[in-house]
């Protein structure tokens, strides 16, 4: 349930994004475990809450970029990801990808087409990643509910030579008949599980 919010990302998420102005959020900590902090905030004109994740993981910019470029590998770390693949590669730092999140019966799986861009500062001061849904980029698939609106932003810095600090914000309208209270009730589980697994992959 929550995955629809998190994963198209994320993680689904995918994994990147540009979101609303920070001042529009009123973040409340909903989960803190293993160095991963998950926040949630009401969003104006929406029944669904926005998510923010803050964490410091082992790794560096290049390792994170490699994970994000391996779109088909999302199923190994993005919460409830069923499948993901690149639809169009614009250049090494920009591509469109398709992603599908599995939801429990009787709800239909959600899918999305996401436009992801990565921008690494030439002086290695930061890495910014943005992901925005483009629902009409490819035709809808039978039996899936297309996510029409989602934005994700990653602001990444390197406090040391082998650690990355991530601030991730996700906002979406999952569409279909998922009750907002159901999605919001599990709002911390998807982000926590996703970033925990991301940390494990970056250590390899």
trRosetta pair geometry for C-beta under 8 A, 3 or more apart (Angstrom, degrees):
i j d omega theta_ij theta_ji phi_ij phi_ji
1 4 6.7 -49 180 11 33 102
1 103 6.3 82 -79 -140 48 101
1 104 7.3 -36 -46 21 85 100
1 107 7.5 92 -97 36 79 165
1 178 6.3 155 -148 -156 86 123
1 182 5.2 -103 -162 139 149 98
1 183 5.1 -145 157 -98 96 57
1 185 7.8 8 103 56 144 91
1 186 5.4 99 73 43 110 135
2 5 5.5 -55 -172 36 55 108
2 6 6.0 28 141 -5 84 110
2 79 7.4 -25 93 123 97 144
2 183 5.9 135 -95 -160 50 63
2 186 3.9 -119 -43 105 123 101
2 187 5.6 -180 -132 -100 117 30
2 188 7.9 -64 -154 35 157 26
2 189 5.5 126 46 57 158 96
2 190 4.1 -162 114 -17 109 120
3 6 5.6 -67 -137 50 38 95
3 7 4.5 7 -177 -10 82 124
3 12 7.5 21 178 41 87 155
3 79 4.9 -145 -106 112 99 98
3 80 3.6 -60 -92 49 166 134
3 81 7.7 -160 -169 -52 129 53
3 101 4.7 179 129 -171 116 130
3 102 7.5 15 81 60 158 53
3 103 7.1 -157 57 -84 114 75
3 110 8.0 174 104 44 91 119
3 190 4.8 173 -85 -115 55 135
4 7 6.9 -43 -98 36 15 95
4 8 6.9 1 -165 -6 49 111
4 101 5.7 174 -88 87 58 149
4 103 6.7 6 -47 -76 110 121
4 110 4.6 79 -118 18 106 157
4 147 6.9 172 -168 -87 94 124
4 172 6.9 -147 142 106 76 140
4 174 3.8 50 145 -122 133 133
4 178 6.4 -180 36 -7 157 172
4 183 6.5 -66 58 -123 109 123
5 48 6.3 -170 -105 -177 116 122
5 49 7.5 22 -151 68 152 71
5 51 6.3 115 141 -21 113 128
5 170 6.7 115 155 123 75 121
5 172 5.5 -179 -136 51 54 115
5 174 6.5 -68 -67 -55 62 118
5 183 5.7 119 -34 178 121 116
5 187 6.6 -31 75 -127 156 79
5 190 6.8 146 66 54 87 151
6 9 6.3 -17 148 -64 60 90
6 10 6.0 -10 157 -18 74 96
6 11 6.3 8 144 25 94 82
6 12 6.9 71 118 34 63 110
6 13 6.2 -32 145 -63 64 110
6 51 6.2 -21 -95 44 82 168
6 78 7.9 -179 121 -167 99 84
6 79 5.8 29 87 50 134 125
6 170 6.0 85 -128 99 49 166
6 190 3.6 -179 18 123 148 129
6 191 5.1 -153 -120 -62 134 70
6 194 6.2 -164 152 -17 133 146
7 10 5.3 -55 -145 28 38 77
7 11 5.1 -41 -132 74 64 70
7 12 3.1 16 159 34 69 146
7 13 4.5 -91 -172 -22 38 81
7 14 6.6 66 166 -40 56 47
7 78 5.0 103 -142 167 100 109
7 79 5.6 -131 -74 66 111 78
7 80 6.1 -118 -41 66 155 90
7 81 5.7 -174 -167 -70 137 85
7 99 7.1 -152 138 147 98 134
7 101 4.8 133 73 -95 139 128
7 190 6.4 -100 -44 -175 87 129
7 194 7.1 -176 -97 -87 77 139
8 12 4.4 -49 -85 118 26 90
8 13 5.6 85 102 -65 4 28
8 14 5.9 1 -172 -12 31 89
8 99 5.9 165 -120 85 76 128
8 101 6.5 -92 -52 -26 89 128
8 110 7.0 -86 -45 122 132 119
8 112 4.2 74 -150 20 134 151
8 114 6.5 -178 178 -66 83 126
8 133 6.7 26 147 -80 125 115
8 147 5.3 149 63 49 177 166
8 150 4.9 -15 104 172 113 178
8 152 7.9 -161 111 -37 55 126
8 172 6.1 101 64 -107 112 154
9 12 3.0 82 25 27 72 45
9 13 0.5 29 13 -148 131 62
9 14 3.0 -160 103 21 83 30
9 15 5.1 55 133 -48 133 45
9 16 7.5 99 159 19 98 48
9 17 7.9 -114 -170 -39 76 117
9 74 7.7 -163 53 -149 114 128
9 78 5.8 -124 17 -137 125 127
9 99 7.3 -67 56 129 63 172
9 114 7.7 16 115 -96 49 167
9 131 6.8 60 157 80 68 161
9 152 5.7 63 -164 -84 73 162
9 170 6.8 -71 -116 -112 76 134
9 194 7.4 131 -46 -154 140 155
10 13 1.6 8 65 -163 35 163
10 14 4.2 -133 128 69 43 15
10 15 4.6 41 165 -73 91 53
10 16 7.6 96 -164 2 66 42
10 74 7.9 174 99 -147 94 115
10 78 5.4 -156 72 -126 112 111
10 131 7.7 105 -160 45 37 159
10 152 6.2 131 -115 -132 49 157
10 168 7.5 2 -108 -176 110 138
10 170 6.8 -66 -69 -91 71 139
10 194 6.0 132 12 -175 154 154
11 14 5.5 7 178 -134 24 11
11 15 5.3 28 -126 -72 57 81
11 74 6.5 160 161 -156 90 100
11 77 6.6 -115 -168 113 146 84
11 78 3.3 -167 132 -120 111 94
11 79 6.4 104 59 14 125 74
11 81 6.9 -92 122 -47 97 126
11 190 8.0 -158 33 163 107 95
11 194 4.2 -171 -4 -155 146 136
11 195 8.0 -160 -50 -56 129 60
11 198 7.3 -143 -102 -58 134 121
12 15 7.0 49 -40 -32 32 65
12 74 6.3 110 -93 -175 85 139
12 78 4.7 119 -54 -177 104 144
12 79 7.9 -105 -12 51 133 67
12 81 5.7 -167 -93 -90 130 109
12 84 7.1 -128 -129 -84 86 137
12 99 4.9 -179 -164 152 89 155
12 101 6.3 88 152 -69 158 111
12 112 7.4 109 148 47 86 126
12 114 7.7 180 159 -33 44 154
13 16 7.8 122 162 15 89 49
13 74 7.3 -176 60 -150 89 126
13 78 5.3 -151 32 -137 111 127
13 81 7.8 -72 25 -75 85 119
13 99 7.2 -108 48 153 36 170
13 114 8.0 40 147 -85 29 169
13 131 7.2 92 174 79 62 164
13 152 6.2 93 -156 -90 82 163
13 170 7.1 -62 -116 -110 98 137
13 194 7.1 87 -11 -151 152 153
14 74 6.6 -49 -123 -122 75 141
14 78 6.6 -18 -107 -113 39 150
14 84 7.3 136 -105 -131 105 148
14 97 7.3 136 -124 77 152 125
14 99 5.8 -153 -69 -39 111 165
14 114 5.5 -164 13 68 155 175
14 116 7.0 -104 126 -77 140 130
14 131 5.6 -166 78 -160 119 169
14 152 6.5 -164 66 24 82 164
15 67 7.6 -136 -171 116 168 95
15 68 4.8 -147 105 -119 137 97
15 74 7.4 -148 -23 -110 116 107
15 78 7.2 -109 -53 -83 97 120
15 116 7.2 29 74 -126 72 142
15 129 7.0 -27 135 141 72 150
15 131 6.9 116 73 -40 34 148
15 152 7.3 -172 157 129 7 151
15 154 7.2 9 168 -42 66 139
16 68 6.6 71 -45 -149 112 139
16 114 8.0 132 58 159 96 127
16 116 4.7 97 54 -141 142 101
16 117 7.3 179 150 51 145 45
16 118 6.9 -95 -118 -77 146 78
16 129 3.4 -99 -131 148 104 108
16 130 5.7 17 152 71 100 7
16 131 3.8 116 83 -33 82 103
16 152 5.3 106 97 101 32 112
16 153 7.2 9 172 -119 54 25
16 154 5.3 -70 -123 3 58 112
17 129 6.8 27 8 113 38 78
17 130 5.2 22 -176 -148 18 50
17 131 4.3 -51 -78 41 71 78
17 132 7.0 118 -136 -60 76 58
17 150 7.9 -87 -115 143 131 81
17 151 5.1 120 -169 160 115 58
17 152 2.3 -171 -43 99 133 40
17 153 3.9 -79 97 -40 75 41
17 154 6.5 97 31 -18 66 67
17 168 7.6 82 36 -161 109 74
17 169 6.6 -124 88 77 123 71
17 170 6.4 122 20 -98 164 62
18 130 3.6 11 -33 -138 96 122
18 131 7.5 165 5 36 67 34
18 132 6.3 -28 45 -57 97 105
18 151 5.7 -72 79 -170 53 110
18 152 7.5 29 9 76 36 36
18 153 4.8 79 -95 -82 29 106
19 50 7.3 105 -170 -147 141 131
19 151 4.5 147 -98 117 64 118
19 152 7.0 15 -58 -120 103 11
19 153 4.7 -110 -2 -3 94 117
19 169 4.6 -99 15 109 158 120
19 170 7.4 -130 -84 -98 136 14
19 171 5.3 116 -140 9 113 119
20 24 4.9 -60 137 54 124 142
20 25 7.3 136 85 -44 111 94
20 43 7.4 139 12 -140 155 105
20 50 7.5 -96 32 -92 118 153
20 151 7.3 122 -27 74 66 146
20 171 6.4 33 -3 -5 103 167
21 24 5.0 97 71 -12 82 105
22 25 6.1 -60 -169 26 48 110
24 43 7.6 45 138 -137 111 67
24 44 6.5 -88 -171 3 111 115
25 41 4.1 32 -158 151 90 173
25 43 7.8 -19 -101 -93 76 71
25 50 6.1 -88 -111 72 115 142
25 52 7.3 89 173 -37 159 130
25 169 7.8 -110 -57 -140 159 130
26 41 5.3 144 57 -141 51 104
26 42 6.6 0 47 38 106 89
27 39 4.1 11 -168 168 107 141
27 40 7.3 134 -146 65 62 22
27 41 5.0 -56 -87 -64 50 114
27 52 5.7 -34 -119 31 129 140
28 39 6.2 146 68 -158 32 84
28 40 6.0 -32 61 63 87 72
28 41 6.8 142 10 -84 77 61
29 32 6.2 -2 -178 -41 122 110
29 37 6.2 -56 -131 -166 103 103
29 38 7.5 102 -157 77 60 48
29 39 5.5 -50 -94 -98 45 81
30 38 5.4 -59 65 104 92 93
30 39 6.4 133 6 -130 87 26
30 40 5.0 34 -26 1 137 108
30 187 6.3 2 121 88 170 106
30 188 4.4 -151 115 -67 114 125
31 36 7.7 -3 115 106 98 91
31 37 7.4 165 90 -152 57 39
31 38 4.3 12 54 46 97 114
31 188 3.6 125 -12 -178 130 142
31 189 7.9 129 -46 -64 165 40
31 191 8.0 155 57 74 127 105
31 192 5.5 -62 114 -63 144 134
32 36 7.2 -180 -145 86 46 49
32 37 4.9 0 -106 -106 89 74
32 38 7.4 -156 -68 23 48 68
33 36 6.1 -18 70 55 61 91
33 192 6.4 39 53 -150 112 131
34 196 6.1 56 85 -109 151 103
34 199 8.0 -167 142 47 121 162
35 55 5.7 93 128 -145 86 89
35 56 6.4 -80 169 49 126 78
36 53 6.6 -20 -170 -163 93 101
36 54 7.8 154 -159 80 47 48
36 55 4.5 -11 -110 -89 68 128
36 191 7.8 179 164 131 121 88
36 192 5.6 132 110 -132 137 73
36 195 5.1 148 -129 94 134 128
36 196 6.4 -86 -21 -64 156 78
36 199 7.9 -121 -65 -27 117 139
37 53 6.9 149 82 -157 56 50
37 54 4.6 -10 61 59 109 94
37 55 6.7 177 22 -67 68 71
38 51 6.8 -28 -165 -162 91 97
38 52 7.4 151 -159 82 44 52
38 53 5.6 -14 -103 -102 68 77
38 187 7.7 169 152 124 123 80
38 188 4.4 131 100 -139 145 88
38 191 4.8 137 -119 86 120 129
38 192 5.5 -73 -38 -58 139 89
39 51 7.1 139 79 -163 58 47
39 52 4.2 -10 59 60 109 100
39 53 7.6 -165 22 -72 75 31
39 54 7.5 37 -8 -2 110 101
40 49 4.5 23 -174 153 108 139
40 50 6.9 149 -157 77 56 50
40 51 6.0 -23 -101 -102 71 60
40 52 7.6 -166 -73 22 26 76
40 184 7.4 111 -170 -153 150 87
40 187 5.0 51 -91 127 140 147
40 188 7.2 -93 -38 -65 116 82
41 49 6.2 149 67 -166 35 90
41 50 4.8 -19 61 59 95 101
41 52 7.2 41 -7 -8 111 108
42 49 6.2 -56 -91 -112 35 84
42 50 7.9 5 93 16 9 87
43 46 4.2 -6 91 52 111 122
43 48 6.7 -8 36 83 126 61
43 49 6.4 158 -8 -133 95 32
43 50 5.0 107 -64 -29 114 100
43 171 6.2 121 -100 -141 152 117
46 171 7.8 115 57 -171 173 102
46 173 6.5 -122 -134 -85 115 95
47 180 3.7 -98 142 -85 113 158
48 171 7.9 132 105 -162 106 65
48 172 6.7 -61 117 81 150 61
48 173 6.3 170 25 -105 138 52
48 174 6.8 138 -90 -2 157 94
48 180 5.6 -131 -74 -132 64 98
48 183 6.1 -23 -123 98 99 141
48 184 6.8 -164 -138 -65 55 97
49 184 5.1 95 2 -119 117 103
49 187 5.7 -10 69 -119 129 153
50 169 6.6 6 171 -172 114 90
50 170 6.7 167 -163 85 69 49
50 171 4.4 -23 -111 -91 98 92
51 168 7.8 -12 116 113 92 91
51 169 7.0 162 87 -153 55 45
51 170 4.5 -7 58 57 102 99
51 171 7.6 -174 24 -69 67 50
51 187 6.3 -164 -90 179 106 100
51 191 5.4 -173 174 -57 137 142
52 167 7.0 -13 -168 -171 100 79
52 168 6.7 152 -157 82 50 55
52 169 5.0 -12 -101 -100 81 76
52 170 7.8 -178 -76 20 37 68
53 166 6.9 -3 107 114 97 107
53 167 7.6 168 84 -152 54 35
53 168 4.3 -4 53 56 98 109
53 170 8.0 27 -4 -1 99 107
53 191 4.8 -162 -72 179 123 124
53 192 7.9 -177 -119 -73 117 46
53 195 5.6 175 175 -43 147 149
54 165 7.9 -1 -167 -177 80 87
54 166 7.1 177 -143 90 38 63
54 167 5.5 1 -103 -106 82 71
54 168 7.7 -167 -69 23 39 72
55 165 7.6 -172 98 -148 37 53
55 166 5.5 -4 60 54 77 101
55 195 5.4 137 16 164 157 141
55 199 7.3 -89 145 -67 140 122
56 159 6.8 -27 -133 22 129 131
56 163 5.5 23 175 172 101 120
56 164 7.0 177 -151 87 60 38
56 165 4.8 -24 -99 -98 86 73
56 166 7.5 171 -89 14 35 72
57 163 6.8 164 84 -155 32 74
57 164 5.7 -17 61 60 83 87
57 166 6.7 10 7 -4 108 118
57 195 7.5 -138 -62 -180 131 91
57 198 6.8 -59 -110 112 168 95
57 199 4.3 -138 -131 -111 117 88
57 202 5.4 76 144 62 123 153
58 162 6.2 -11 -154 151 78 91
58 163 6.0 -54 -107 -102 39 70
58 164 8.0 33 130 17 10 79
58 199 6.9 88 31 -163 80 82
58 202 5.7 163 86 115 74 107
58 203 5.1 62 74 -92 133 78
59 63 4.3 -123 -160 76 103 138
59 64 5.9 106 138 -48 136 86
59 162 7.2 93 18 -178 8 59
59 163 7.1 60 44 -130 53 30
59 164 5.2 -41 81 3 93 114
59 202 3.6 -55 -64 -180 136 123
59 203 7.4 -87 -58 -63 91 42
60 63 5.3 96 51 10 67 102
60 64 7.3 -134 98 -2 34 91
60 158 6.3 24 -135 -111 72 134
60 161 7.3 -16 -93 170 119 52
60 162 6.6 -60 -55 -123 96 40
60 164 6.3 153 -117 -53 21 108
61 64 5.9 -64 -152 39 31 108
61 65 6.1 29 155 -19 69 109
61 120 5.8 94 179 -124 144 129
61 124 7.0 -139 -5 -141 147 85
61 127 4.9 157 -129 -53 109 140
61 156 6.8 136 -105 117 81 130
61 158 6.7 -75 -37 -51 91 124
61 164 6.9 139 -65 -100 51 128
62 65 5.6 -53 -143 38 32 112
62 66 6.3 36 155 -23 64 104
63 66 5.7 -53 -150 33 31 113
63 67 6.7 32 152 -19 63 103
63 202 5.3 98 135 -142 130 83
64 67 5.7 -53 -153 33 34 111
64 68 6.4 27 154 -14 67 107
64 127 7.0 138 79 98 135 161
64 156 6.6 -160 92 -150 170 166
64 164 6.1 -29 -40 22 137 177
64 202 6.7 2 -76 -106 70 121
65 68 5.8 -59 -147 41 32 108
65 69 6.1 31 155 -19 67 109
65 118 6.2 107 -121 -179 100 164
65 120 7.4 -40 -69 -53 137 131
65 127 7.4 -123 -60 -153 101 146
66 69 5.8 -56 -143 38 29 110
66 70 6.5 26 156 -18 63 106
67 70 5.9 -61 -152 36 30 108
67 73 7.1 -107 -157 91 64 132
67 77 7.5 -11 -173 33 122 156
67 198 6.9 102 157 -146 159 87
67 201 5.8 105 -114 120 129 133
67 202 6.8 -56 -42 -76 145 80
68 71 7.8 18 167 -76 46 65
68 116 7.3 -159 169 164 116 149
68 118 7.0 130 96 -71 147 135
68 129 7.0 -114 -133 -131 167 151
69 92 7.6 -18 -111 -169 136 72
69 95 8.0 97 -130 13 71 141
70 73 4.0 11 132 17 111 126
70 74 8.0 174 109 -40 73 61
71 74 6.1 -15 -175 -25 48 109
71 84 5.0 -123 163 130 86 106
71 85 6.0 121 110 -129 120 21
71 86 5.1 139 30 -50 151 80
71 95 7.6 -109 -49 101 138 139
71 97 4.8 -147 -143 -132 149 150
71 99 7.9 -118 -174 -77 103 97
72 75 7.5 -27 166 7 53 102
72 83 7.9 -20 -138 -164 70 67
72 84 6.1 -169 -104 82 33 76
72 85 5.6 30 -82 -96 88 72
73 76 5.1 -33 -179 20 79 119
73 77 7.3 28 140 10 87 101
74 77 6.7 -91 -157 54 41 78
74 78 4.3 -9 180 11 91 128
74 81 4.6 -110 128 165 100 167
74 84 4.2 29 33 27 135 147
74 99 6.6 -38 86 -125 165 115
75 78 7.0 -45 -83 48 21 90
75 81 4.8 -135 -96 100 53 104
75 82 6.8 6 -107 179 109 9
75 83 6.7 -1 -63 -91 122 35
75 84 6.9 -172 -38 14 80 96
76 197 7.0 -174 137 164 64 127
76 201 6.8 102 119 -84 117 131
77 81 8.0 15 67 22 45 134
77 194 6.3 81 151 -156 76 62
77 197 3.9 -176 -135 116 76 115
77 198 5.0 102 177 -70 137 62
77 200 7.7 -171 -110 55 108 96
77 201 5.6 -59 -72 -20 140 138
78 81 3.9 59 85 -30 106 132
78 84 7.6 55 40 -24 146 146
78 99 7.9 -43 108 -159 161 133
78 194 5.5 20 -130 -127 45 108
78 197 8.0 -122 -36 76 24 133
79 189 7.4 136 -148 123 152 78
79 190 4.0 -172 82 -148 160 76
79 191 7.5 -72 -5 -47 142 22
79 193 4.8 95 -91 81 111 116
79 194 4.6 -79 -21 -59 95 93
80 101 5.1 54 114 -165 104 88
80 102 5.1 -135 -177 55 91 78
80 103 7.3 58 174 -74 143 48
80 190 7.0 -51 10 -119 110 107
81 84 6.0 -28 -174 -26 124 115
81 99 6.6 -57 -138 -167 103 104
81 100 7.4 105 -162 77 61 52
81 101 6.1 -52 -102 -103 46 67
81 102 7.7 74 155 5 6 86
82 100 4.6 -51 61 101 110 99
82 101 6.5 150 0 -131 93 14
82 102 4.4 107 -59 -42 114 99
82 109 6.6 -27 2 -144 151 141
83 98 7.9 -2 114 112 93 96
83 99 7.3 -177 95 -146 52 45
83 100 5.0 20 51 40 84 110
84 97 6.0 36 180 158 94 121
84 98 6.6 -179 -146 93 53 55
84 99 4.2 2 -107 -107 99 81
84 100 7.2 -160 -69 21 61 63
85 97 6.4 -172 97 -156 28 90
85 98 5.7 -4 57 54 75 96
86 89 5.7 21 170 -59 140 87
86 95 5.4 -37 -140 167 110 137
86 96 7.2 103 -164 79 66 52
86 97 5.0 -54 -104 -99 47 91
87 95 7.7 147 50 167 65 88
87 96 4.5 -53 64 106 108 99
87 97 5.8 172 2 -111 84 27
87 98 5.4 93 -53 -26 110 93
87 113 6.5 1 -10 -143 156 107
87 137 6.8 104 111 131 160 124
87 138 6.2 -131 -136 -39 145 133
88 95 6.4 -177 94 -158 53 72
88 96 4.5 27 46 40 91 109
89 95 4.7 -24 -114 -109 54 113
90 94 4.1 -39 65 101 124 104
90 95 5.8 -161 12 -87 79 47
90 96 7.5 84 -30 -13 100 82
91 94 5.2 40 45 39 82 94
93 117 6.5 42 141 -162 86 61
93 118 4.4 -119 -159 63 88 90
93 119 7.0 92 172 -75 137 45
93 120 7.8 -127 -118 2 133 90
94 115 7.8 4 -169 -178 89 81
94 116 6.9 -179 -142 94 48 58
94 117 4.8 3 -105 -109 92 75
94 118 7.2 -149 -64 23 56 69
95 115 8.0 -163 103 -147 31 50
95 116 6.0 -6 61 58 69 96
96 113 6.3 13 179 176 104 97
96 114 6.9 165 -154 83 58 43
96 115 5.3 -24 -100 -98 81 66
96 116 7.6 161 -96 17 29 74
96 134 6.8 -55 -132 45 117 133
96 137 6.0 -148 -168 171 144 158
97 113 7.3 179 90 -152 32 58
97 114 5.6 -19 61 59 79 92
97 116 6.7 -2 13 3 107 119
98 111 6.8 2 -175 -178 89 111
98 112 7.5 169 -150 88 50 43
98 113 5.5 -27 -97 -101 69 74
98 114 7.9 162 -91 16 20 77
98 138 6.7 -35 -83 38 120 145
99 111 6.6 172 90 -152 46 67
99 112 5.6 -11 60 59 91 85
99 113 8.0 158 18 -93 71 29
99 114 6.3 7 7 0 116 120
100 109 5.6 29 -179 155 101 129
100 110 7.3 166 -154 90 56 44
100 111 4.3 -24 -101 -99 77 95
100 144 6.5 -80 -126 -125 110 137
101 109 6.3 173 82 -165 50 83
101 110 4.9 -4 54 63 104 91
101 111 7.3 -179 17 -83 67 43
102 109 5.4 -38 -112 -111 44 108
103 107 4.3 -63 124 97 129 116
103 108 6.9 42 54 89 124 25
103 109 5.7 175 17 -100 86 45
103 110 6.5 69 -27 -7 122 88
103 178 7.4 -103 -146 -90 154 122
104 107 6.3 57 73 35 54 103
107 176 7.3 105 -160 134 94 139
107 177 7.2 -149 -121 76 89 85
107 178 6.1 52 -137 -86 141 87
108 143 6.5 -165 -147 173 113 58
108 144 6.4 166 160 -130 111 28
108 145 4.9 112 93 -19 121 103
108 176 6.2 -141 52 -133 108 153
109 143 7.4 36 39 134 100 86
109 144 5.3 -45 85 -119 92 82
109 145 7.2 175 90 24 41 78
110 144 6.9 103 -144 -172 16 86
110 145 5.2 -43 -106 74 66 91
110 146 7.6 116 -161 -122 69 11
110 147 5.4 58 177 -49 114 100
110 174 5.7 -67 -105 -164 155 94
110 175 7.0 136 -126 57 109 100
110 176 7.1 -132 -90 10 95 137
111 141 6.2 23 39 35 160 119
111 144 4.4 13 1 170 118 140
111 145 7.4 148 21 70 70 41
111 146 5.9 -38 73 -104 82 58
111 147 7.0 -150 90 4 30 87
112 133 5.1 -75 -165 -122 116 112
112 135 7.1 -65 -141 -96 68 74
112 146 6.8 118 -94 -162 50 65
112 147 4.1 -28 -81 50 108 114
112 150 6.2 -14 -139 22 156 139
113 133 6.7 99 70 -160 55 70
113 134 5.3 -66 103 71 103 77
113 135 6.3 143 38 -112 97 25
113 137 4.3 -143 126 50 151 120
113 138 5.6 148 -79 23 147 94
114 131 5.0 3 -178 -172 119 106
114 132 7.1 147 -155 72 69 28
114 133 5.7 -46 -98 -97 67 55
114 134 7.2 138 -119 16 16 80
114 150 7.3 -50 -103 81 102 119
115 131 6.9 159 77 -151 46 54
115 132 5.3 -20 57 62 98 82
115 133 7.7 144 12 -125 80 7
115 134 5.1 60 -27 -19 110 123
115 137 7.6 156 -57 -66 98 152
116 129 6.9 -5 -168 -174 94 97
116 130 7.2 170 -147 89 50 47
116 131 4.6 -11 -98 -100 80 89
117 129 7.1 172 88 -151 51 52
117 130 5.2 -2 55 56 95 91
117 131 7.9 -178 21 -75 61 47
118 127 6.8 -12 -169 -174 95 97
118 128 7.5 157 -156 86 47 49
118 129 5.0 -12 -105 -104 74 85
119 127 7.2 158 83 -158 49 51
119 128 4.8 -13 62 62 100 94
119 129 7.6 -177 23 -77 68 41
120 124 7.3 0 171 -105 102 51
120 126 7.6 -169 -146 100 50 47
120 127 4.8 -14 -104 -108 78 84
120 128 8.0 -177 -78 24 35 61
121 124 6.3 -132 85 -28 92 8
121 125 4.5 -41 88 45 156 83
121 126 4.9 69 -9 48 126 70
121 127 7.3 -114 7 -69 79 44
124 158 6.9 -32 163 30 97 132
125 157 7.1 -27 162 -128 54 94
126 155 6.8 -28 -165 -167 119 76
126 156 6.6 135 -166 77 66 56
126 157 5.3 -37 -105 -89 75 78
127 154 7.3 -19 112 116 90 108
127 156 4.1 -20 63 68 99 113
127 157 7.7 -176 22 -74 73 33
127 164 7.9 -24 33 -147 127 125
128 153 7.5 -22 -166 -167 87 89
128 154 6.8 159 -156 85 40 69
128 155 6.0 -3 -109 -108 79 61
128 156 7.3 -168 -75 25 34 78
129 152 7.7 -22 116 116 94 97
129 153 7.1 153 83 -158 61 43
129 154 3.8 12 50 46 106 113
129 156 7.2 36 -2 -5 103 115
130 151 7.7 -25 -166 -166 88 85
130 152 7.1 153 -158 84 42 63
130 153 5.6 -7 -106 -106 73 74
130 154 7.8 -142 -63 26 37 72
131 150 7.5 -21 118 117 97 99
131 151 7.2 154 86 -158 62 40
131 152 4.1 3 55 53 106 108
131 153 7.8 -156 26 -68 70 38
132 150 7.3 166 -152 88 39 62
132 151 5.4 1 -107 -109 76 75
132 152 7.8 -154 -66 27 42 68
133 147 5.7 -111 -124 110 156 98
133 148 6.8 135 117 155 139 19
133 149 6.1 179 54 -139 131 14
133 150 4.2 82 -27 39 121 87
133 151 7.6 -96 5 -60 82 50
133 172 7.6 86 -22 -124 137 98
134 137 4.2 62 112 -39 110 117
135 146 5.1 103 -153 154 108 122
135 147 6.9 -147 -93 90 107 48
135 148 4.7 -26 -46 -121 157 57
135 149 7.9 -41 -33 -46 124 44
140 144 6.9 -160 -176 76 83 96
140 146 5.0 -92 -114 -39 103 132
141 144 4.6 33 77 27 98 126
141 146 7.9 129 26 -68 72 95
145 174 7.6 55 112 155 125 77
145 175 5.1 -173 159 106 111 113
145 176 3.9 -15 -148 -53 163 128
146 175 6.6 -1 82 63 48 169
147 150 5.5 18 145 -26 129 121
147 172 6.1 -20 -167 -170 128 120
147 173 7.2 149 -162 82 79 58
147 174 5.8 -48 -111 -136 99 44
147 175 5.7 -162 -110 9 45 117
148 173 6.2 -32 62 81 89 110
148 175 5.7 106 1 -66 94 126
149 172 6.2 158 103 -151 69 54
149 173 4.3 38 57 28 110 106
150 170 7.4 -10 -169 -167 96 85
150 171 6.9 169 -150 91 52 52
150 172 3.7 2 -107 -106 90 101
150 173 7.4 -138 -64 29 66 56
151 170 7.5 172 89 -147 52 43
151 171 5.2 -1 54 58 90 97
151 172 7.5 -176 21 -73 52 65
152 168 7.2 -10 -170 -170 94 88
152 169 7.1 167 -151 86 48 54
152 170 5.0 -1 -108 -105 85 79
152 171 7.8 -175 -75 26 49 60
153 168 7.2 172 87 -149 51 45
153 169 5.0 2 52 52 95 97
154 166 6.3 -38 -156 -153 96 96
154 167 7.4 140 -159 76 46 51
154 168 5.3 -8 -104 -102 73 80
155 166 7.5 136 74 -159 51 46
155 167 4.5 -12 59 60 101 103
155 168 7.9 -160 26 -70 64 40
156 164 5.4 -4 -169 -177 106 114
156 165 6.9 156 -154 78 53 51
156 166 5.3 -11 -102 -102 84 70
156 167 7.8 -162 -71 27 43 65
157 164 7.2 155 81 -157 33 64
157 165 5.0 -13 63 55 85 103
158 161 7.0 47 161 -109 124 24
158 163 6.7 138 -155 82 67 54
158 164 5.5 -40 -96 -101 71 64
158 165 7.4 -179 -91 12 19 80
159 163 5.7 -30 57 88 91 112
159 165 5.4 67 -22 -27 107 119
160 163 4.7 50 48 28 98 102
164 202 7.7 -106 28 -163 120 156
166 195 7.4 -165 78 -134 143 124
168 191 7.6 173 92 -147 126 114
168 195 7.6 -168 23 -81 148 126
170 191 7.5 -167 24 -90 136 115
174 178 5.4 -16 94 40 136 138
174 183 6.7 -176 5 -101 147 154
178 182 6.2 -121 180 71 80 119
178 183 5.4 68 144 -49 121 114
179 182 4.4 88 70 0 94 105
179 183 7.2 -173 90 -4 51 83
180 183 5.9 -59 -150 41 36 107
180 184 5.8 26 158 -14 71 114
181 184 5.9 -57 -136 45 29 107
181 185 6.1 43 158 -37 63 104
182 185 5.8 -50 -149 21 26 116
182 186 7.4 -4 162 6 57 103
183 186 6.9 -83 -164 47 29 89
183 187 7.0 61 143 -77 65 82
184 187 5.2 -7 -155 -46 45 119
186 189 4.8 -39 -179 19 89 122
186 190 7.0 78 134 -19 98 93
187 190 7.6 -61 -165 29 30 100
187 191 7.8 10 157 3 61 113
188 191 6.4 -70 -157 47 42 103
188 192 5.8 36 157 -21 78 117
189 192 6.1 -68 -149 39 25 108
189 193 6.2 16 163 -13 66 113
190 193 6.1 -62 -145 40 25 105
190 194 6.1 25 160 -21 64 112
191 194 5.7 -59 -145 37 29 113
191 195 6.3 12 166 -7 67 109
192 195 6.5 -67 -146 43 24 97
192 196 6.1 28 157 -23 63 112
193 196 5.7 -55 -144 35 28 115
193 197 6.4 22 160 -13 64 108
194 197 6.2 -66 -155 39 25 103
194 198 6.3 27 151 -22 65 109
195 198 5.1 -45 -139 35 40 118
195 199 6.4 48 157 -24 65 98
196 199 5.9 -53 -157 31 29 113
196 200 6.9 28 147 -18 61 104
197 200 5.5 -50 -151 33 39 114
197 201 6.5 39 151 -19 67 102
198 201 5.8 -56 -151 35 33 110
198 202 6.3 32 153 -19 67 108
199 202 5.8 -56 -146 36 31 111
199 203 6.7 36 155 -27 63 103
200 203 5.9 -53 -156 25 32 115
200 204 7.6 44 148 -36 59 94
201 204 6.0 -41 -167 4 41 116
